[in-house]
Amino acid sequence: MFVDSHYIRSFESNIVMIKELHEKLVNKEISAVALAEKYFAIIAEKDKNLNAYLTLTKELALAQARKVDEKIAAGEEIGILEGIPGAVKDNLCVAGVRATAGSKILDNYIAPYDAGVVTSLKEAGAVILGKVNMDEFAMGSSTEKSAYGATKNPVDLERVPGGSSGGSAAAVASGEAVWALGTDTGGSIRQPASFCGVVGLKPTYGRVSRYGAMAMASSLDQIGPITMNVEDAAIILGAISGESKMDGTSAKSPAKDYTQYLTGKVRGLRIGIVREYIDGLGEGPKKSILAVIETYKKLGAEIKEIELPYAKYALPVYYIIMPCEVSSNLARFDGIKYGMRAVDHVNSVLDFVPEDRNLIETYLDSRRFGLGAEVKRRIMLGTYALSSGYYDAYYLRAQKVRTLIKQDFEKAFAEVDLILTPTTPTPAFKIGEKTADPLEMYLADIFTITANIVGVPAISVPGPLVEVDGVPLPQGFQLMAKWFDEENLLRTAHAYEIADKA
């Protein structure tokens, strides 16, 4: 079922951007409570088809909205995000709210505290509508791996929204949220943004605190925004970035207003392209990325071919390092301290509870019945790679190649300011199309993984539509910038966006 993109964005399209909503709130054209209620009405109408939301936080949202209305009524100035409704991926903790990470093993888990980014957004006055769907423990590229059912792409309900932050991208693209937070370990913000025709930003590793995010792969994970446009992504990044005492990997990077860098000017900027990435694309995606390159040329940017010789090893490196860290991080989900315990559930599966169950059997059965197939696959791969006799051959060697890939990027950034690639090899694929072949699914992240391997910031921006079987579908392009150079990254992305709309 194809849904015209004009339809999915039909909800008062003149006010879906953050600044325009802010002005309407300040001018009392709409109240924050009415705005929140309107979005809950949209969710009630659309989400029965999309399955983007797992939990709605209506009581919290309306309480937050009332505070904003009280400030406005008292004549107080409100911040840019106060009263603006959004959604949070379900692997980010919101105090007092269920946090499942898309897994049955955490079906009954209630977060006792806020993630750092949630605290920041609450302090900024943003309204949290609810928690959105995801691949289980962020392991997937289609949001088909959620224990709570697949999310559908609002542009075409027969296609995936991407993953693992598919619920975040679908909520924004469908008008069920103004903004959403996702996490990105190998492309999980940028790939769904590409598939759904929205903007997805993965900040530099360490720019945004990971405190309160359920870790998948600690050296790769990063939290970032998914929004309708680049300016909104800049606003959200400004609210959630900054040093955190609760996160040892948090960098000393003060929060700032990134919107001040959105000048629309890129003349003289050097943008690198990797010819092999473009030549290997199909006809439609290739035509789309070449059109993006031509736009940047017209804007005065210098396009320069570069080489990233070790980047071809990024996919195998990622699928060694990531499962190893998954194996370590998910060891905590054993049915003892929190989450599903086998003794409470196994009788419904086996019709009996063994009387002599010991501790290790409780561990094993809790994971057996609580974790999905993809999660188990990655735990086993990682445990094997870390096992005695194999650590040096796999994990240690992968880390050495990771260093070589980082050196590739250091050399490239000595020649250019940014690197431009496709975000994905193709537009969104059909639901069920790749589930039988994990390796084919993994290839959906081939262009996005390198940014996580080396820690640079990267953004996906909607490019020209690509026709597939007579249906025009979104396809994003990716920009990567130097470490902690989100300013140039956002400026360059914004310049294309406004040129494309001109």
C-alpha positions as CSV (number, residue, x, y, z in Angstrom):
1,M,0.0,0.0,0.0
2,F,1.6,3.2,-1.1
3,V,0.7,6.4,0.8
4,D,1.5,9.7,-0.9
5,S,4.1,11.7,1.1
6,H,1.9,14.7,0.9
7,Y,-0.8,12.8,2.8
8,I,1.5,11.6,5.6
9,R,2.7,15.2,6.2
10,S,-0.8,16.7,5.9
11,F,-1.1,17.5,9.6
12,E,-1.0,21.3,9.5
13,S,2.1,21.1,7.4
14,N,2.7,24.8,8.0
15,I,3.4,24.3,11.7
16,V,5.2,20.9,12.0
17,M,8.6,22.6,12.3
18,I,9.9,23.4,15.8
19,K,10.4,27.2,15.3
20,E,7.0,27.7,13.7
21,L,5.3,25.7,16.5
22,H,7.2,27.8,19.0
23,E,5.9,31.0,17.5
24,K,2.3,29.7,17.6
25,L,2.7,28.9,21.2
26,V,4.2,32.3,22.1
27,N,1.5,34.1,20.1
28,K,-1.2,32.0,21.9
29,E,-2.5,30.6,18.6
30,I,-2.4,27.2,20.2
31,S,-1.8,26.0,23.7
32,A,0.8,23.4,24.6
33,V,-2.0,21.1,26.1
34,A,-4.0,21.4,22.9
35,L,-0.9,20.7,20.8
36,A,-0.1,17.6,22.8
37,E,-3.8,16.4,22.6
38,K,-3.7,16.9,18.8
39,Y,-0.7,14.7,18.5
40,F,-2.3,12.0,20.7
41,A,-5.3,12.2,18.3
42,I,-3.0,11.7,15.3
43,I,-1.3,8.7,17.0
44,A,-4.7,7.2,17.7
45,E,-5.7,7.6,14.1
46,K,-2.5,6.5,12.4
47,D,-0.6,4.2,14.7
48,K,-3.0,1.3,14.3
49,N,-1.4,0.9,10.8
50,L,2.1,1.9,11.7
51,N,2.9,0.4,15.1
52,A,5.4,3.1,15.8
53,Y,4.6,3.5,19.5
54,L,5.0,0.9,22.2
55,T,4.0,3.0,25.2
56,L,2.2,6.4,25.4
57,T,3.0,8.7,28.2
58,K,-0.1,10.9,28.1
59,E,-0.1,11.8,31.8
60,L,3.5,12.9,31.7
61,A,3.0,14.8,28.4
62,L,0.0,16.8,29.6
63,A,1.7,17.6,32.9
64,Q,4.7,19.0,30.9
65,A,2.4,20.9,28.6
66,R,0.4,22.5,31.4
67,K,3.7,23.9,32.9
68,V,4.4,25.5,29.5
69,D,0.9,27.0,29.3
70,E,1.3,28.4,32.9
71,K,4.5,30.1,31.9
72,I,2.9,31.6,28.8
73,A,-0.1,32.8,30.8
74,A,2.2,34.4,33.3
75,G,4.0,36.3,30.6
76,E,7.2,34.4,31.0
77,E,9.5,33.7,28.1
78,I,9.6,30.1,26.9
79,G,12.5,28.3,25.3
80,I,12.5,27.0,21.8
81,L,11.6,23.4,22.8
82,E,9.1,24.1,25.5
83,G,5.8,22.5,24.6
84,I,7.1,20.8,21.5
85,P,5.9,17.1,21.3
86,G,8.3,14.3,20.5
87,A,9.1,10.6,21.1
88,V,11.9,8.6,22.7
89,K,13.3,5.2,21.5
90,D,12.4,2.5,23.9
91,N,16.0,1.7,24.8
92,L,16.3,5.1,26.5
93,C,15.1,5.3,30.1
94,V,12.3,7.6,31.1
95,A,11.7,7.5,34.9
96,G,8.5,5.6,35.8
97,V,7.9,4.5,32.3
98,R,8.2,1.0,30.8
99,A,11.4,0.5,28.8
100,T,11.5,-2.8,26.9
101,A,14.2,-2.2,24.3
102,G,11.9,-4.1,22.0
103,S,12.5,-7.3,24.0
104,K,10.2,-9.6,25.9
105,I,12.9,-10.1,28.5
106,L,12.2,-6.5,29.6
107,D,8.5,-6.6,29.1
108,N,7.8,-5.6,32.8
109,Y,10.8,-3.3,33.3
110,I,10.0,0.2,34.6
111,A,12.9,2.6,34.4
112,P,13.8,4.1,37.8
113,Y,15.6,7.1,36.4
114,D,15.9,9.3,33.3
115,A,18.5,8.9,30.7
116,G,20.8,12.0,30.4
117,V,19.2,13.1,27.1
118,V,15.7,12.7,28.6
119,T,16.7,14.9,31.6
120,S,18.1,17.5,29.2
121,L,14.9,17.5,27.1
122,K,12.7,17.7,30.2
123,E,14.8,20.7,31.4
124,A,14.3,22.3,28.0
125,G,10.5,21.9,28.4
126,A,10.0,19.4,25.6
127,V,6.9,17.2,25.8
128,I,7.4,13.4,25.7
129,L,4.5,11.7,24.0
130,G,5.8,8.2,24.5
131,K,8.3,5.4,23.7
132,V,8.7,4.1,20.2
133,N,9.3,0.7,18.6
134,M,12.7,-0.7,17.7
135,D,14.6,-3.8,16.7
136,E,15.2,-5.9,19.8
137,F,18.1,-4.3,21.8
138,A,18.8,-2.2,18.6
139,M,19.9,-5.3,16.7
140,G,18.4,-5.0,13.2
141,S,18.0,-2.8,10.1
142,S,14.3,-3.0,9.6
143,T,12.4,-2.9,13.0
144,E,11.1,-6.3,12.1
145,K,13.0,-7.8,15.0
146,S,10.9,-6.2,17.7
147,A,9.2,-8.6,20.0
148,Y,6.2,-6.3,19.7
149,G,5.7,-6.6,16.0
150,A,7.1,-4.8,13.0
151,T,6.8,-1.1,12.4
152,K,5.7,-0.1,8.9
153,N,7.0,2.7,6.7
154,P,4.5,5.5,6.5
155,V,5.4,6.2,2.9
156,D,4.6,2.7,1.9
157,L,3.0,0.4,4.4
158,E,4.3,-2.7,2.7
159,R,7.9,-1.6,3.3
160,V,10.1,-1.5,6.3
161,P,10.9,1.9,8.0
162,G,14.5,0.9,8.5
163,G,16.1,0.1,11.9
164,S,16.9,-0.2,14.5
165,S,15.3,3.3,15.2
166,G,12.4,2.5,12.8
167,G,9.7,3.6,15.3
168,S,11.5,7.0,15.7
169,A,11.7,7.6,12.0
170,A,8.1,6.4,11.3
171,A,6.7,8.6,14.1
172,V,8.3,11.7,12.7
173,A,7.6,10.9,9.0
174,S,4.0,10.2,9.7
175,G,3.4,13.4,11.8
176,E,3.0,11.4,15.0
177,A,5.8,13.4,16.6
178,V,7.7,16.6,15.8
179,W,11.0,15.1,16.8
180,A,12.3,11.8,18.1
181,L,15.4,10.4,19.7
182,G,17.1,7.3,18.3
183,T,20.3,5.4,18.9
184,D,22.9,4.7,16.2
185,T,25.4,1.8,16.5
186,G,26.0,1.1,12.9
187,G,23.5,3.4,11.1
188,S,20.4,2.9,13.2
189,I,19.4,6.6,13.0
190,R,20.6,7.4,9.5
191,Q,19.3,4.3,7.7
192,P,15.7,4.6,8.9
193,A,15.8,8.4,8.2
194,S,16.8,7.6,4.6
195,F,14.0,5.0,4.2
196,C,11.3,7.3,5.7
197,G,12.4,10.6,4.0
198,V,13.5,12.5,7.1
199,V,16.7,13.8,8.6
200,G,18.8,11.6,11.0
201,L,21.9,12.8,12.8
202,K,24.5,10.7,14.5
203,P,26.7,13.0,16.6
204,T,30.4,12.5,17.2
205,Y,31.0,9.7,19.7
206,G,31.1,11.4,23.1
207,R,29.2,14.5,22.0
208,V,26.0,13.3,23.6
209,S,25.9,11.3,26.9
210,R,24.9,7.7,26.7
211,Y,23.9,7.5,30.3
212,G,20.5,5.8,30.6
213,A,20.8,4.2,27.1
214,M,20.7,0.4,27.2
215,A,24.1,-0.4,25.8
216,M,24.4,-2.6,22.7
217,A,28.0,-1.9,21.7
218,S,29.5,0.6,24.1
219,S,32.3,1.8,21.8
220,L,29.9,2.4,18.9
221,D,26.6,3.5,20.4
222,Q,25.5,7.2,20.1
223,I,22.2,9.0,20.7
224,G,20.9,11.5,18.2
225,P,17.8,13.2,16.7
226,I,15.4,12.3,13.9
227,T,13.5,15.3,12.6
228,M,11.7,16.6,9.5
229,N,14.4,19.1,8.7
230,V,18.1,19.9,9.4
231,E,17.2,23.0,11.6
232,D,15.1,20.9,13.9
233,A,18.0,18.4,14.2
234,A,20.3,21.3,15.1
235,I,17.9,22.4,17.8
236,I,17.6,19.0,19.4
237,L,21.3,18.4,19.3
238,G,21.8,21.7,21.1
239,A,19.5,20.5,23.8
240,I,21.0,17.0,24.4
241,S,24.7,17.6,23.8
242,G,27.3,18.5,26.4
243,E,29.6,16.8,29.0
244,S,28.1,14.5,31.5
245,K,29.5,13.4,34.8
246,M,27.5,10.2,34.6
247,D,29.2,9.0,31.4
248,G,32.9,8.2,31.3
249,T,32.9,8.4,27.5
250,S,31.3,11.9,27.5
251,A,33.6,14.5,25.9
252,K,34.3,18.0,27.2
253,S,32.1,19.6,24.6
254,P,29.9,22.4,25.8
255,A,26.3,22.6,24.6
256,K,25.7,25.3,22.0
257,D,23.1,26.7,19.6
258,Y,23.9,24.9,16.4
259,T,21.2,26.8,14.4
260,Q,23.5,29.8,14.3
261,Y,25.7,27.9,11.8
262,L,22.9,27.3,9.3
263,T,24.0,30.0,6.9
264,G,23.2,28.2,3.7
265,K,26.7,28.9,2.4
266,V,29.1,26.2,1.4
267,R,31.2,28.0,-1.3
268,G,34.8,26.8,-1.0
269,L,34.0,23.8,1.2
270,R,35.8,20.7,0.0
271,I,33.5,17.6,-0.2
272,G,35.1,14.2,-0.8
273,I,33.4,11.4,-2.7
274,V,34.5,7.8,-3.0
275,R,34.0,6.8,-6.6
276,E,33.6,3.0,-5.8
277,Y,30.6,3.8,-3.5
278,I,28.8,5.6,-6.3
279,D,29.7,3.3,-9.2
280,G,28.4,0.2,-7.3
281,L,24.9,1.6,-6.9
282,G,21.8,0.7,-9.0
283,E,20.5,3.1,-11.6
284,G,18.0,4.9,-9.5
285,P,20.1,5.4,-6.3
286,K,23.1,6.4,-8.5
287,K,21.1,9.0,-10.4
288,S,19.9,10.4,-7.0
289,I,23.4,10.8,-5.5
290,L,24.8,12.3,-8.7
291,A,22.0,14.9,-8.5
292,V,23.0,15.8,-5.0
293,I,26.7,16.2,-6.1
294,E,25.6,18.5,-8.9
295,T,23.6,20.6,-6.4
296,Y,26.7,21.1,-4.2
297,K,28.7,22.0,-7.2
298,K,26.2,24.7,-8.1
299,L,26.4,26.0,-4.6
300,G,30.1,26.5,-4.9
301,A,31.5,23.5,-3.1
302,E,34.5,21.8,-4.4
303,I,34.0,18.0,-5.1
304,K,37.1,15.9,-4.8
305,E,37.5,12.2,-5.2
306,I,39.2,10.5,-2.2
307,E,40.3,7.0,-1.3
308,L,39.4,5.1,1.9
309,P,41.3,1.9,1.1
310,Y,40.6,0.1,4.4
311,A,36.9,1.1,4.6
312,K,36.0,-2.0,2.6
313,Y,36.8,-3.9,5.7
314,A,34.4,-1.9,7.9
315,L,31.5,-4.4,7.6
316,P,33.5,-7.4,8.8
317,V,35.2,-5.3,11.5
318,Y,31.9,-4.1,12.7
319,Y,30.4,-7.6,12.8
320,I,33.2,-8.8,15.0
321,I,33.5,-5.8,17.4
322,M,29.8,-5.2,17.8
323,P,28.8,-8.9,18.7
324,C,31.7,-9.0,21.2
325,E,30.4,-5.9,23.0
326,V,26.9,-7.2,22.7
327,S,28.0,-10.5,24.4
328,S,29.4,-8.5,27.3
329,N,26.7,-5.9,27.6
330,L,23.7,-8.3,27.5
331,A,25.2,-10.7,30.1
332,R,23.3,-8.6,32.7
333,F,19.9,-9.8,31.3
334,D,19.7,-13.0,33.3
335,G,16.2,-12.9,34.9
336,I,17.6,-12.3,38.3
337,K,17.8,-8.6,39.1
338,Y,15.2,-7.3,36.6
339,G,13.2,-8.4,33.7
340,M,11.6,-11.7,32.9
341,R,12.5,-14.7,35.0
342,A,12.1,-18.2,33.6
343,V,10.4,-19.6,36.7
344,D,7.6,-17.1,36.2
345,H,7.1,-17.9,32.5
346,V,8.5,-21.2,31.5
347,N,5.4,-23.2,32.7
348,S,3.3,-21.4,30.1
349,V,5.7,-22.8,27.4
350,L,6.6,-26.2,28.8
351,D,3.4,-26.8,30.8
352,F,5.5,-27.6,33.9
353,V,8.2,-26.0,36.1
354,P,11.1,-28.3,37.0
355,E,11.3,-28.7,40.8
356,D,15.1,-29.0,40.8
357,R,15.8,-25.8,38.8
358,N,19.2,-24.4,39.8
359,L,20.7,-20.9,39.3
360,I,22.3,-21.6,35.9
361,E,19.2,-23.2,34.6
362,T,17.2,-20.1,35.6
363,Y,19.8,-17.9,33.7
364,L,19.7,-20.1,30.6
365,D,15.9,-20.4,30.4
366,S,15.3,-16.7,31.1
367,R,17.5,-15.9,28.1
368,R,16.1,-18.8,26.0
369,F,12.5,-17.6,26.3
370,G,13.2,-13.9,26.8
371,L,15.6,-13.1,23.9
372,G,14.8,-13.2,20.2
373,A,16.7,-15.1,17.5
374,E,18.8,-12.1,16.2
375,V,19.9,-11.2,19.7
376,K,20.9,-14.8,20.4
377,R,22.8,-15.0,17.1
378,R,24.9,-11.9,18.0
379,I,25.5,-13.0,21.6
380,M,26.8,-16.4,20.3
381,L,29.0,-14.7,17.6
382,G,30.5,-12.4,20.2
383,T,31.0,-15.0,22.8
384,Y,32.8,-17.2,20.3
385,A,35.0,-14.4,19.1
386,L,36.0,-13.6,22.7
387,S,36.6,-17.2,23.7
388,S,40.0,-18.6,24.6
389,G,42.1,-19.1,21.5
390,Y,40.0,-16.9,19.3
391,Y,40.3,-13.4,20.9
392,D,43.6,-12.6,19.1
393,A,42.4,-14.0,15.8
394,Y,39.1,-12.0,15.8
395,Y,38.5,-9.2,18.3
396,L,42.1,-8.0,18.6
397,R,42.7,-8.1,14.8
398,A,39.4,-6.3,14.2
399,Q,40.5,-3.5,16.6
400,K,43.8,-3.2,14.7
401,V,41.9,-2.8,11.4
402,R,39.6,-0.3,13.1
403,T,42.7,1.8,13.7
404,L,43.6,1.6,10.0
405,I,40.2,2.7,9.0
406,K,40.4,5.7,11.4
407,Q,43.8,6.6,9.8
408,D,42.1,6.5,6.4
409,F,39.6,9.1,7.6
410,E,42.4,11.2,9.2
411,K,44.2,11.3,5.8
412,A,41.0,12.1,4.0
413,F,40.0,14.9,6.3
414,A,43.4,16.5,5.6
415,E,42.3,16.9,2.0
416,V,38.5,17.6,2.4
417,D,36.1,19.1,4.9
418,L,33.3,16.5,4.5
419,I,32.7,13.2,2.9
420,L,29.5,12.5,0.9
421,T,28.2,9.0,0.4
422,P,24.8,7.3,-0.2
423,T,23.1,6.5,3.2
424,T,21.8,3.2,1.9
425,P,22.4,1.1,-1.2
426,T,18.7,1.1,-2.0
427,P,15.4,2.7,-0.8
428,A,13.3,0.8,1.7
429,F,12.8,-2.8,1.0
430,K,9.6,-4.8,1.4
431,I,8.6,-6.3,4.8
432,G,9.9,-9.8,5.0
433,E,12.1,-9.4,2.0
434,K,15.4,-9.9,3.8
435,T,14.5,-11.7,7.0
436,A,15.6,-15.1,5.7
437,D,19.2,-13.9,5.0
438,P,20.9,-12.1,7.9
439,L,23.9,-11.3,5.8
440,E,21.8,-9.5,3.2
441,M,20.1,-7.5,6.0
442,Y,23.6,-6.6,7.4
443,L,24.6,-5.1,4.0
444,A,21.9,-2.4,4.4
445,D,24.3,-0.7,6.7
446,I,27.4,-0.8,4.5
447,F,27.7,3.0,4.0
448,T,26.8,4.0,7.6
449,I,29.0,1.6,9.6
450,T,32.3,3.5,9.1
451,A,31.1,6.6,10.9
452,N,30.6,4.5,14.0
453,I,33.8,2.6,13.6
454,V,35.8,5.8,13.6
455,G,33.4,8.0,15.8
456,V,32.8,10.9,13.3
457,P,29.5,12.8,13.1
458,A,27.2,11.9,10.2
459,I,23.8,12.9,9.0
460,S,21.3,11.5,6.5
461,V,19.4,14.1,4.5
462,P,16.6,13.3,2.0
463,G,17.8,13.4,-1.6
464,P,15.8,13.0,-4.8
465,L,13.2,10.3,-4.8
466,V,14.0,7.0,-6.4
467,E,11.4,5.1,-8.4
468,V,11.0,1.4,-7.5
469,D,8.4,-0.6,-9.4
470,G,6.7,2.6,-10.4
471,V,6.6,3.9,-6.9
472,P,8.7,7.0,-5.9
473,L,10.5,6.3,-2.6
474,P,12.7,8.4,-0.3
475,Q,16.5,7.8,-0.5
476,G,18.9,9.8,1.7
477,F,22.5,10.8,1.2
478,Q,25.0,10.9,4.0
479,L,27.5,13.5,5.0
480,M,30.4,12.8,7.4
481,A,32.5,15.5,9.0
482,K,35.6,15.7,11.1
483,W,35.4,14.8,14.8
484,F,33.3,17.4,16.7
485,D,32.6,19.4,13.6
486,E,28.8,19.2,13.7
487,E,28.8,22.9,12.8
488,N,30.1,22.3,9.3
489,L,28.1,19.0,9.0
490,L,24.8,20.8,9.8
491,R,25.6,23.8,7.7
492,T,26.4,21.7,4.6
493,A,23.3,19.5,5.1
494,H,21.1,22.6,5.5
495,A,22.5,24.3,2.4
496,Y,21.4,21.3,0.3
497,E,18.0,21.3,2.0
498,I,17.2,24.9,1.2
499,A,18.6,24.7,-2.3
500,D,16.4,21.6,-3.0
501,K,13.3,23.5,-1.8
502,A,14.1,26.6,-3.8
